[in-house]
C-alpha cells in the first residue's frame, strides 16, 4: 500500500520583526548571489533589511520559527518605490528559500503585498524583475500582472529589468477610463500630484470635488470620501 503524501502546512505571512532582520538579509543575499541575480555590491543593498523596513514594509513567510521567504512592498513612496507615481505600490526583492519552494510561499507573499497595497488605497502595483527569474514570473502572472515593456529599464551593472503592472481598481481616477492600458495614462499620472481625483476608481462615478485651503475632498455617493492635498 503506498504511503500517503501529506501536503506541507501553509506558511504564515506577516511584517518582519527586528530580530529577523539578519535572517532575511542572509536569505535574500544568498539566493540572489547563488542564482546569479546580484553581485557583491548589490548584495550589500539586499542585506540592508533595516534600511528598507524604515521606509516600506518587509513581509516574511515563516514556517514555525524559520523565515522561508521575504518580499518588500512600498505603498507610500520613498526610496523603495522606484518607477512609481503617487497612489502606486511597488513590489521588490521577492525571495524564497530553495528548501521551501513548491509550497506556495511566493504566492502567499505576493498576495499579502497586494492586500497591503489595497488597504493603503493604492490603485496599481508595479514591479521590476530580471528575465531569468522564471519562477517569480509565474507567480506574478497567476495574479494577473501584465508586462509593461515601455517601462523596462536598467539599473546598471549590466542588468536589464522587465516591468509588470497590476491595476487594483478598474478605472483611472483622473480620466475615468480603464486602467488596463498602462501607457494611456501618462498625462493622468503626471497630473495626479496637482489635481484631486475626478472619477471614483471603483465604480467610475463622477466624484463631487471640493478644494480647500489645505487640500481637497472627493466624494463618491457609493464609495465615500477621499481626502488629500
N, C-alpha and C positions, 0 to 999 in steps of 0.2 A: 504494500500500500504506500503510495507516495507521501512524503512528508508535506503537510500543508504549508504554504508560504504566507506569512503574515506581513502585511504592509507595514513599513516603518511608521511610527506615530508622527502626527504632524508637528512641525516646529512652531514655536511662538515667535511673533514679531513685535518688537517694541523699540522705543528710543534707547540708544546706548547709555550705559551708566559709566561714570568716570572710571570705575575700577576695571572696565572692559576696554578702555582705550588702547591699551598695549596689545591685547589680543586681536582687536580689529586692525590695528596698524600692521601687525605681523602677518595676519591672514591676507590683507589686501596687497601689501607689497610682495609677499611671497608668491601669490598666484599670478600677479601681473608680471613679475620677473620670470617665473617658471614658464609661462605661456608665451613669453616674448613680446608682451604688450607694453613694456616700460623698460627704461634704462635706469641706472642707479640714481641719476639726477632727479628723474621724475618719481622714483620710489621714495625719495625723501619727502616729497609732497604727499604721496599716498599715506605715509606714516603719520602725518600731522592730523590725527583724528581730533584732538582738542581744538585745533585751529578751525576746522570746518564745522565742528559742533557748536562753536561760538556764534556762527552766523547762519547756520542752516540746521537741518535735522538729520542726524545719522541714525538710521534704523539698523537693528541687528536681528538676525534669526538665531534663536537659541534652542538647543536640544539639551534640556536639563541645564547643567552649569556651563555647557560648551557653546561658544559662538561658532556657528557653522555658515554664516553668511552676513553680508552687510551691504548697505546702499546709502547714498547721501541724496537728500531731496531739498532743494531750495525753493521756497514758496513765496518769499517776500523780498526778492532781490538779493543784493550782496555779492561778494566775490565769487561764490559758487554758482551764481545764476548767469553763467556765460550765455550769450546769444539770445537772451530772453528780454521781452518787453514787460512793462508793468502788467500784473494780472496773469503772468505766465509762470509756471513752475518748471524747474529743471531737475532731471534725474541724472545722477552721476555715480560712477565707481561701484557698479553692481559686481559683487564677487561672491562666489560660493565655494566652500571647502570641497576639494575634489572627492573626499570621502563621503560627502553628503549629497552628491549630485544624483539626479534621478528621483528625488523625493519631493519635488515641487518647491524647493527653497527659493529659487529665483522668482517664481510666480508669486509666492507669498510676499516677498519683499516689494516687488513692483506693485502688487495690489494694495499693500499698505501705503505706499508712496502716493498712489492715485487717491486713496481715501483721504490722506492728509491734504493733498492739493485741493480736493473738493471742499473740505472743511475750512480751508483758508480762503475760499472764494476764487480760486484760480479758474480761468476759462480754458486754459490749454496747457499741456505738458510737453516739453521738448527734451530731447536728449541727443548726445553725440556718441558714436561708437566706432570702434575700429572694424574694418572689413573682416578681420579674422575672428571676431567674437561671435561665431555662428550660433552657439547655444543661447547667448543673450538675445540675438536677433529673433530667434524662435519665440522666446518669452514675450518680447515686445509685440511681435505680430499677433500673438494669441490674445493680446489685449486690444488690438485694433490700431496700434501705431502705424503710421504711413510714412514712407520716405519723403523727404523734402530736399531733393538734390540741389536746388538753387542755394541752399544754406550750407552745403558741405564746405569744410574748411580744414586748414592745417594749423596746429599749434606750434609747428616747428619740429625739430628732432627727426625729420623725415617721416612724420606720421600724417596720414590723411584720414580725416574723420568723416563718417557718414552721419547724416542727421535724420531724425524722425520726429513726428509730432502727433499728438492725440488730443483732439478737442474734447473738453469735458462738458461743454454745453453746445447746443447745435447752432446758435445764432450769434453773429457779431453784434456787440452792444453799441457799436458806432453806426454801422450802415444797415443792420437788420438782415443781412444776407447770410447764407450758410457758411460756417467756418471750415468746411472740409477742404476748400481750395486755399491752401496756406498762402500762396503767392498773390492772391487777390486782395489782401487786406493790409498791404504795406502802409498805405496812407492812413488807415484806421489805427494801426499800431502806433504810427508816429504822432497822431493827434491825441492819443489816449492820455498822454502826460498833461495835456492842457484842457481837454474837454470832458465834461461828465458823460456818462452813458446816455444814449438816446432810445435804445431798444432793450427790452428785457431779454437776456441771453437764454432764458429757459423757455419762453413762450412767444417771443417776437412781438409782444405788445409794445406800442409806443409808450414810453415812460413819461411821467409828469416830473419835470426837472425844475428845481428851484436853486438859483445861485445865491449864495450867502456871502457875507463879508469874509468869512474864514473857511469857505469850502462850498459844498453843494449837497443836495439830496436828489435822488432819483427814485420815484415810486412806481411800482407796478401793482395794479389792482389785485393781481393773483399772487405775486411772489414777494410783496413787501417793499421796504425802503432800503436803498443803498446810500451810504454817505461817503464823502471823500473830499479831497482838496488839499 
